[in-house]
Amino acid sequence: MLLCIDIGNTNTVLATFDGDKLVHSWRIKTDARSTADELGLMFRGLLAGDNVEITGVAACSTVPAALRSLRTMLGRYYADLPSVIVEPGVRTGVQLAIDNPKEVGADRVVNTLAAFTLYGGPSIVVDFGTTTNFDVISGRGEFLGGAFAPGIEISFDALAARAAQLRKVEATKPRSVIGKNTVECLQAGLYFGFAGQVDRIVERMTEELGEVKAVIATGGLASLVINECRTITHHEPMITLIGLRMVYERNL
């Protein structure tokens, strides 16, 4: 089976694929200080727990320090397996129609490939992670750019840290948009505010594109607010890992 690894700023998500079928998946916290040996032991432990034998590895990361450790780990623990790390020079089939292609994170490239292959274009991927990323894909599968916004958890943490009488609360939907206490007021502003932010940005992007075939939500925090977002048409939490599988198939 193919092991796909997506190392993000907050979480690392792994999955195994048998052909195009996702078989196992795991989500662990990202620690940029983890050494290659620590990563190797962690990944081997997860795979051994489910009795998984892997035949190849595909990976991407937006964390430079973690990427270095990952590269060393693959060479030390999986040197006999074919591996693909998404970086410049790797075939993805995605044209980057932006000012500086070197600035684009590998996760946004593989999201573009997967979204266009699964849903066509023009389309928009809304990735709810440490930041909320909006990735725009043309009708020909090009990455056109997008937008960044603070992530849900970052916003909750910032309010608790900067406002003296406010505290950190659970990121969840409140019973009403009109909060009856401090906790509900915080939850209402952030929950409905994020949903409105997503809808407005997607609406403006759609106006510029002229049409959109699909708006795909992904990322670990997507399930918190997508039911309140009118513009979201699909939820694919594993789109980055699916894209990694596609990149692997293009290169090996």
C-alpha positions in Angstrom: 0.0 0.0 0.0 1.0 3.6 -0.6 1.6 5.8 2.5 0.8 9.5 2.0 2.0 12.1 4.5 0.8 15.7 4.8 2.7 17.6 7.5 0.9 20.9 8.3 1.6 23.6 10.8 -0.7 22.1 13.4 -1.4 18.5 12.5 0.2 15.8 10.4 -2.2 13.6 8.5 -1.3 10.2 7.1 -3.3 7.7 5.0 -2.6 4.5 3.2 -4.1 3.7 -0.3 -4.7 0.4 -2.0 -5.0 1.7 -5.6 -7.4 4.6 -5.3 -9.1 3.3 -2.2 -8.2 4.9 1.1 -7.7 2.2 3.7 -6.3 3.7 6.9 -5.9 7.2 8.1 -4.3 8.9 11.2 -4.0 12.4 12.5 -1.3 13.5 14.9 0.0 16.8 16.1 3.0 18.4 14.3 6.1 19.1 16.2 8.7 20.8 14.1 11.4 19.8 16.7 10.8 16.1 16.1 14.0 14.3 14.9 14.1 11.9 12.0 14.3 9.0 14.4 11.3 10.2 16.3 9.3 10.5 13.1 10.4 7.0 12.0 9.4 5.5 15.3 6.0 7.2 15.3 5.1 6.3 11.7 6.3 2.7 12.2 4.2 2.4 15.4 1.1 3.6 13.6 1.6 1.3 10.7 2.4 -1.7 12.9 -0.7 -1.1 15.0 -2.9 -1.7 12.0 -0.5 -4.3 10.5 0.1 -2.3 7.4 2.8 -3.1 4.8 3.7 -0.2 2.6 5.2 -0.2 -0.9 5.8 3.5 -1.5 5.6 6.9 0.2 4.3 10.3 -1.0 4.7 13.4 1.2 4.4 17.1 1.4 5.0 19.7 4.1 4.6 23.4 4.8 7.0 23.2 7.7 10.6 23.5 6.6 12.1 22.0 9.7 9.7 19.0 9.6 10.4 18.6 5.9 14.1 18.2 6.6 13.5 15.6 9.3 11.0 13.8 7.0 13.6 13.6 4.2 16.2 12.2 6.6 13.6 9.7 8.0 12.6 8.4 4.6 16.3 7.8 3.7 17.0 6.0 7.0 13.9 3.9 7.5 12.3 3.5 4.1 15.4 3.7 1.8 14.3 0.6 -0.1 10.9 2.0 -1.0 10.1 4.5 -3.9 9.2 7.9 -2.5 8.0 11.3 -3.8 8.2 14.5 -1.9 6.3 17.3 -3.6 8.7 20.1 -4.3 10.0 22.0 -7.4 10.9 19.5 -10.2 8.2 16.9 -9.2 5.6 16.4 -11.9 2.2 17.4 -10.8 0.5 18.5 -14.0 -0.6 21.7 -12.3 0.3 25.0 -14.0 0.9 27.8 -11.5 -0.6 30.9 -13.0 0.6 33.4 -10.3 3.3 36.0 -9.9 5.8 33.8 -8.1 5.3 30.1 -8.3 8.1 29.4 -5.8 5.8 30.9 -3.1 3.1 28.3 -3.5 2.9 25.7 -0.7 3.0 22.0 -1.8 -0.3 21.3 -0.2 -2.0 23.9 -2.4 -0.6 22.3 -5.5 -1.8 18.8 -4.6 -5.2 20.2 -3.5 -5.5 21.8 -7.0 -4.7 18.5 -8.7 -7.1 16.5 -6.7 -9.9 19.1 -6.8 -9.7 19.4 -10.6 -9.5 15.7 -11.2 -12.4 14.9 -8.9 -14.7 17.9 -9.5 -13.5 19.7 -12.6 -13.2 23.5 -12.8 -13.4 26.3 -12.2 -13.5 25.3 -8.6 -12.4 26.6 -5.2 -10.9 24.6 -2.3 -11.4 26.0 1.2 -8.9 24.5 3.5 -9.7 25.0 7.2 -6.4 24.6 9.0 -4.1 26.8 11.0 -5.0 29.4 8.4 -8.1 29.2 6.3 -6.9 29.0 2.7 -8.9 29.6 -0.4 -7.4 28.0 -3.5 -8.8 28.9 -6.9 -8.6 26.5 -9.9 -9.4 27.4 -13.5 -11.4 25.5 -16.0 -8.2 24.1 -17.3 -6.8 22.9 -14.0 -4.5 25.9 -13.4 -3.8 27.2 -9.9 -4.9 30.8 -10.1 -4.1 32.0 -6.6 -6.5 32.6 -3.7 -6.7 34.1 -0.3 -5.6 33.5 3.3 -7.5 34.3 6.5 -6.7 33.5 10.2 -7.8 30.0 11.1 -10.6 29.3 13.5 -8.4 28.2 16.4 -6.0 31.1 15.9 -8.9 33.5 16.2 -10.2 31.9 19.4 -6.8 31.9 21.0 -6.1 35.5 20.0 -9.3 36.8 21.6 -8.6 34.9 24.8 -5.0 36.3 24.9 -5.7 39.9 24.0 -9.0 40.6 25.8 -8.7 40.8 29.6 -12.2 39.6 30.4 -12.5 36.9 27.7 -11.3 33.4 27.9 -10.6 30.5 25.6 -13.8 28.6 24.8 -14.7 25.5 22.8 -14.9 26.1 19.1 -18.5 24.9 18.5 -21.9 26.2 17.2 -23.8 28.0 19.9 -27.5 27.6 20.5 -28.3 31.0 19.1 -26.5 33.8 17.2 -27.6 36.1 20.1 -25.4 34.9 22.9 -26.8 34.9 26.4 -23.5 34.7 28.2 -19.8 35.4 27.5 -19.1 31.9 26.2 -22.0 32.0 23.8 -21.2 35.5 22.6 -17.6 34.4 21.7 -18.9 31.3 20.0 -21.6 33.2 18.1 -19.2 35.8 16.8 -16.6 33.4 15.6 -18.8 30.6 14.4 -21.2 32.7 12.4 -18.5 35.2 11.5 -16.3 32.5 10.0 -19.2 31.1 8.0 -20.0 34.5 6.7 -16.4 35.2 5.8 -16.2 32.0 3.8 -19.4 32.7 1.9 -18.4 36.3 1.1 -15.0 35.4 -0.2 -16.3 32.5 -2.3 -19.0 34.8 -3.7 -16.5 37.4 -4.7 -14.2 34.8 -6.2 -17.2 33.4 -8.1 -18.0 36.8 -9.5 -14.5 37.1 -10.9 -14.4 33.6 -12.3 -17.9 33.9 -13.9 -18.9 30.4 -12.8 -17.8 27.7 -10.3 -18.5 24.0 -10.6 -17.5 23.1 -7.0 -16.5 24.6 -3.7 -14.8 21.9 -1.7 -14.2 22.1 2.0 -11.2 20.3 3.5 -8.9 20.5 6.6 -9.3 19.4 10.2 -11.6 22.2 11.2 -13.9 22.1 8.2 -16.6 20.1 10.0 -17.1 22.9 12.6 -18.7 25.4 10.2 -19.4 23.9 6.8 -23.1 23.3 7.7 -23.5 27.0 8.1 -21.7 27.9 4.8 -24.2 28.3 2.0 -21.5 28.3 -0.7 -19.8 24.9 0.2 -20.9 22.2 -2.2 -18.6 19.3 -1.2 -16.7 18.1 1.8 -13.6 16.0 1.1 -11.4 15.9 4.3 -8.7 13.9 2.6 -8.2 15.9 -0.5 -4.5 16.6 0.1 -3.8 13.0 0.6 -5.7 12.0 -2.5 -3.7 14.6 -4.4 -0.5 13.1 -3.0 -1.5 9.7 -4.3 -2.1 11.3 -7.8 1.3 13.0 -7.7 3.0 9.7 -6.8 1.3 7.9 -9.7 2.5 10.6 -12.1 6.1 10.3 -11.0 6.6 6.5 -10.5 
